[in-house]
């Protein structure tokens, strides 16, 4: 049986449109946080996650359908792309009480995830 699924690469107009849209969102995040850096992580069938860390320690993420789209979006936005979410990069993230309670959840008396 032939595989009829078309790989979406940045050369594909639909993929290029998504990469351009994500690049605008990434650039807006960077502007709001005094600059930013990124890391792309494959998350399986869902696609790839773009993790953004601002110069002020703020962070966020976006999801692209493919790794190629995610990497293209980061390249278009002009951000530094880290291959790993290593110690130096992770240390730039600033978390507050909300994040700690959501990450730990019930274990430390935070809100439940239900």
N, C-alpha and C positions, 0 to 999 in steps of 0.2 A: 504494500500500500504506500503511495507517495505521500510525503509530508507536504501539506498545503499551507502551513503556517508561514507567513512572511516575517522575517526578522526585521525589526524596526531599528534602523541605524539612523544617525543624524542626517544621512543623505536622503532618507525617506522624508517627503514633505510633512507628513503627519508627525513624525518624530522630531523634525526640525522645529515645528511649531511648538511642540511641548517643551523642547529645550529652550527656546526663546522665552516662553512664558515663565519657566522656572528661573531663568537667568534674571529676569526683571524682579522676581520675588527675592532672589538671593541678593541682588544689588540693593533693593529697598531695605532688607535686613541689615546689610553691611552699612548703609548710610545711617540707619537709626542707631547703630551700635558703635559708631566711630571706626568702622572697618571690621573685617571678619576673615576667618579662615574656614576651610571646609575639609570634610572627609567623606568618602563615598563607601558604603558598605552594602554588599549584596545581601538581600533578605529573602531570597528564594523566588518562588513563582510571582510574588507580589511586585518584584522589581528590585530597585536599589534605593537605599536611604541616604539622603544628603544631610549630614550633620553640620550645622553652622555654629561657630563660636565667635561671638563679637569681641572686640577689643576691650569692652567694658565688662566682659564675663557673661553677658547674656547669651543664651543659646536657644536653638530651635532646630527643627528638621523638616524636610520635605521628602516626598517619595516620587521617584520617576519609574516609568514602566520597564526601563532597561538600564543596565549599567552604562551603556554608550550614551544614552540620553542624559543621565545624571552627570557624567563626566563632561559632556559637551556643554551642559548648562553652567557648570562651575567654570569651565574655560571661558565661556562667553562673558561671564560676570567679572572675570579678572582676579578672582580670589586665589590664594595659595591653596593647593590641594595636598593634604597629608595622606599618605598611603595607609597609616595606622592611627588609631585613636590612642596614642602612646601617652606616657606619663607627662611629658612636657606640654603636649597639646591639651590633654585632659585637665591639667592643673589650671588652665586658663578659665575653666568653667566656674562660675560663681553660683552656688545654690543657696536658697533661703529656706525658711521653715516650711513653706508649702511643698517644695520639692522633697525635702526629707520626710515629711509626713506621708506624701503620696508614694514614695519609693519604699518606705518601710511599712506603710499601711497599718494593719492591725497590731503588728508586733510592737510598735511604740505608741499605740493609742491614736494613730492617725485615722483619717476617714477610710472606711472600707471601700473596696473596689467593686461593690455590688450595686 
